[in-house]
Amino acid sequence: MRRWPSPLRRHPRRSAEDRQRRILVRAIRRLPRDYRDVFVLHRFAGMSLEQIAEHPGIDQQAVETRLTEALVRLSRAVDEAGGWEPSEGQ
C-alpha cells in the first residue's frame, strides 16, 4: 500500500522560512523600544530616515544610530540562533 505524504507535514523550505521568521520576530520584540520603533518604521512602514527624524524628540543622527544598532543586534540574534539556512537558489 502506497503512503501519501501527510498534508500536515510542512515542506522543508517552508519550515526553514517559518524558523527564520520566528527568529526575526523574537529578535525584533527584544530590541529596546527606541531601536525597534526606528527599525519598524523604516523597514516595514517604508519611512525614510528623514521622515522618521521629523518626529518630535529625535534627530537625524539619532535615527541613523538607532537603526544601525538595531541591525547589529538583529544580526547578532540571528547568529546566536544558528544563522539562516540557505534559500533555494543560493
C-alpha positions as CSV (number, residue, x, y, z in Angstrom):
1,M,0.0,0.0,0.0
2,R,1.4,3.4,-1.0
3,R,1.7,6.1,1.6
4,W,0.9,9.6,0.6
5,P,2.7,12.5,2.4
6,S,0.6,13.9,5.2
7,P,-0.9,17.3,4.2
8,L,0.0,18.4,7.7
9,R,3.7,17.9,7.1
10,R,5.5,21.1,6.1
11,H,7.6,21.5,3.1
12,P,11.3,21.7,4.2
13,R,11.7,25.2,2.7
14,R,8.6,26.4,4.4
15,S,9.8,25.1,7.7
16,A,13.1,26.9,7.3
17,E,11.2,30.1,6.4
18,D,9.0,29.7,9.4
19,R,12.0,29.2,11.6
20,Q,13.7,32.3,10.2
21,R,10.5,34.4,10.7
22,R,10.2,33.2,14.3
23,I,13.9,34.1,15.0
24,L,13.5,37.6,13.5
25,V,10.2,38.4,15.2
26,R,11.6,37.3,18.5
27,A,14.7,39.4,18.0
28,I,12.7,42.5,16.9
29,R,10.5,42.2,20.0
30,R,13.6,42.1,22.2
31,L,15.0,45.3,20.8
32,P,14.9,48.3,23.1
33,R,11.8,50.3,22.1
34,D,13.9,53.2,20.6
35,Y,15.6,50.9,18.2
36,R,12.6,48.8,17.5
37,D,10.4,51.8,16.6
38,V,13.0,53.2,14.1
39,F,13.6,49.7,12.6
40,V,9.9,49.0,12.1
41,L,9.1,52.5,10.8
42,H,12.0,52.2,8.3
43,R,11.8,48.6,7.2
44,F,8.1,47.8,7.5
45,A,6.3,51.2,7.2
46,G,8.7,52.3,4.4
47,M,9.6,55.6,6.0
48,S,12.8,57.3,5.1
49,L,15.3,58.2,7.9
50,E,14.5,61.9,7.2
51,Q,10.7,61.2,7.7
52,I,11.4,59.4,11.0
53,A,13.6,62.3,12.1
54,E,10.7,64.6,11.7
55,H,9.0,63.1,14.8
56,P,9.5,65.3,17.9
57,G,12.4,64.5,20.1
58,I,14.5,62.6,17.6
59,D,17.1,64.0,15.2
60,Q,18.6,62.5,12.0
61,Q,21.8,61.3,13.8
62,A,19.8,59.6,16.5
63,V,17.7,57.8,13.8
64,E,20.8,56.6,12.0
65,T,22.4,55.4,15.2
66,R,19.3,53.6,16.4
67,L,18.8,51.9,13.0
68,T,22.4,50.8,12.9
69,E,22.3,49.4,16.4
70,A,19.0,47.6,15.7
71,L,20.6,45.9,12.7
72,V,23.7,44.9,14.7
73,R,21.6,43.4,17.4
74,L,19.3,41.6,15.0
75,S,22.3,40.2,13.1
76,R,23.7,39.0,16.4
77,A,20.4,37.4,17.4
78,V,20.3,35.5,14.1
79,D,23.9,34.3,14.5
80,E,23.2,33.2,18.1
81,A,20.1,31.3,16.9
82,G,22.3,29.4,14.4
83,G,22.0,31.7,11.4
84,W,19.9,31.4,8.3
85,E,19.6,28.2,6.3
86,P,20.5,28.9,2.6
87,S,17.5,29.9,0.5
88,E,16.7,28.0,-2.6
89,G,18.9,29.3,-5.4
90,Q,21.7,30.3,-3.2
